[in-house]
């Protein structure tokens, strides 16, 4: 997974009834856009994020 500052992260729920989490990449700490990322989540919390298979990135270049 690769991301850049401003990209959107979405984490899909792993279990039935789990909601999705959305956040914005504030910093990229890995080389060449690789994780970990500092993310500000929709609830206002910020933290380092190490994505797994349930996460997707919506790149700035993909938004219309």
C-alpha positions as CSV (number, residue, x, y, z in Angstrom):
1,X,0.0,0.0,0.0
2,X,1.2,3.5,-0.8
3,X,-0.3,6.8,0.2
4,X,0.6,10.5,0.3
5,X,-0.4,13.4,2.6
6,X,-4.0,14.2,2.1
7,X,-5.1,10.8,0.9
8,X,-8.2,9.2,2.4
9,X,-7.9,5.9,4.3
10,X,-11.0,3.7,4.8
11,X,-10.9,0.6,7.0
12,X,-13.7,-1.8,6.4
13,X,-15.4,-3.6,9.3
14,X,-14.0,-7.1,10.0
15,X,-17.2,-8.4,11.6
16,X,-20.9,-8.2,10.9
17,X,-22.1,-4.9,12.4
18,X,-18.7,-3.3,12.4
19,X,-18.8,0.1,10.8
20,X,-16.2,1.6,8.5
21,X,-13.6,4.1,9.7
22,X,-12.4,7.0,7.6
23,X,-9.4,9.1,8.0
24,X,-6.9,11.5,6.3
25,X,-3.2,10.9,6.0
26,X,-1.3,13.7,7.8
27,X,2.2,12.2,7.5
28,X,3.9,9.3,5.7
29,X,6.6,7.7,7.8
30,X,7.7,5.0,5.4
31,X,9.9,5.2,2.3
32,X,8.2,5.9,-1.1
33,X,4.7,6.3,0.4
34,X,4.8,3.1,2.5
35,X,3.3,2.8,6.0
36,X,3.2,3.7,8.7
37,X,1.0,6.7,8.3
38,X,-0.1,9.4,10.8
39,X,-3.9,9.5,10.3
40,X,-6.6,11.9,11.6
41,X,-9.7,9.8,11.9
42,X,-13.2,11.2,11.5
43,X,-13.8,11.2,15.2
44,X,-10.8,13.6,15.6
45,X,-8.3,11.2,17.0
46,X,-4.9,11.0,15.4
47,X,-2.5,8.0,15.5
48,X,0.1,6.0,13.6
49,X,-1.7,3.5,11.4
50,X,-0.2,0.3,10.0
51,X,-2.7,-0.9,7.4
52,X,-3.8,-4.5,6.9
53,X,-5.9,-6.2,4.3
54,X,-9.1,-4.5,5.4
55,X,-7.9,-1.0,4.5
56,X,-8.0,0.9,1.2
57,X,-6.5,4.3,0.1
58,X,-8.3,6.8,-2.0
59,X,-5.5,8.9,-3.5
60,X,-5.7,12.6,-4.1
61,X,-5.2,11.9,-7.8
62,X,-8.3,9.7,-7.8
63,X,-10.7,12.4,-6.5
64,X,-12.6,14.4,-9.0
